[in-house]
Amino acid sequence: MMKKKMGIQRNTELADLADRLRKLVFALDELSSVGPDGIQGTVCITDWVAAKRTVPILVGRMAGHPTIKDGNIGATTEIFYIDEANGLARSLNRWYRLGRRCGNEAGLQ
């Protein structure tokens, strides 16, 4: 059973996550190949507006990040997988090794 904390699914089934992301990649590749007119959608949305929603991210002091200086505070892109027991997290862009957790759930100071 998956537990949720801060919107991040814990103990995520890797096969399910990989399958969902492969389907997204396939859909984007398909769009690139056939163009908008070639997409056969089954869902129509009307009276729609663009909105924002909160997604889980990690914020912390970075080390070894390609664009954030070591020791500086940075934020990840959306977190898709986290395994605190093994110290590993996956964002949209990269893998992260989890170091010491912040003792204050309210965040860094």
N, C-alpha and C positions, 0 to 999 in steps of 0.2 A: 504494500500500500504506500502511496506517495504522501509525504507530509509537505505542507506548504508553510513557509515562513518568508515574509517580505515578498510574496508572489513568486518565489523561485521554487520550482519543483525539486524536491530532494529525492535521491534514489531514482532518478530518471532512468527509464528503460532506454539504454543506448540504441538498441535496434530501432525502436519507435522514433526516437529523435532523429536518427540518421535517415530513416525512411521519409519522415516529414520534410526534412531539409532537401533531400534528393528530389522530392516531388516539386518543391519550390524552384530548384535549379532547372529541372526539366521544363517547367512551365515558362520560365523566363527564356530559356533556350528556344522553346517553341515559338514564343512571341517574336524573338529575333529572326527566326527562320521564315515564318509565314506572315508576319505583320498583323496589325490589329484586326483586319477583316477576316483573317484565317482562324481566329480564336472562336471556338464554339462554347460559349458560356451557358450554363444552365440556370443561373440565378440572375435576376434583374433587380436592381435597386433603384427606386424612384424617390423623389422628394428628399434627396440625400444632401448632407453637408459634410465637409471635412471636419474632423474632430481630433483631439489628442487624448491619449491615455498614458498612464504611467506604466513603464516597463521596468523589470528588475535590472539593476546595474550594481557594480561594486565601485566603491570609492576608497582610495587608500594611497599610501606612499608607494611610488613606483620605483622599480629597479630593473634595468635592462629593456625598457620600453623604447621602441624606435623613434618616438617623437617627444616623449616627456622625460625631462632631465631626472637622473637618479636622485631620489629623496624628495622630489616634488610630489604634491598631491595631484592625482588624476582620477578620471572616471572612465570606466569601460563602456563599450557599447552594450546593447542588450545581452544579458546573461541567459544562455540556453541550457546550460548544464553546470551543476556544482556538486562536488563531492568533498565535503569538509574533512571527512575521515582520511582521505588520501591526499588532501591539499591540492585539489585541482578544480579549475573552473574554465568553461569555454564561453567566450562572448561571440558575437557575430563575426568579429575579425580575427581573434587569436586565442590561444590557450594561455592561462595564467596559473602559476604556482602560487598557492595561498600560503602566506607567511602567518605571522602572529595576527590574531583577530583583534580588532579594536575593543578595548574593555568597555567602551561606552556605546551602547546601541544608538544613541542620539547622533553619533558621528565623530569625525575628527575635529580636533581643536587646533 
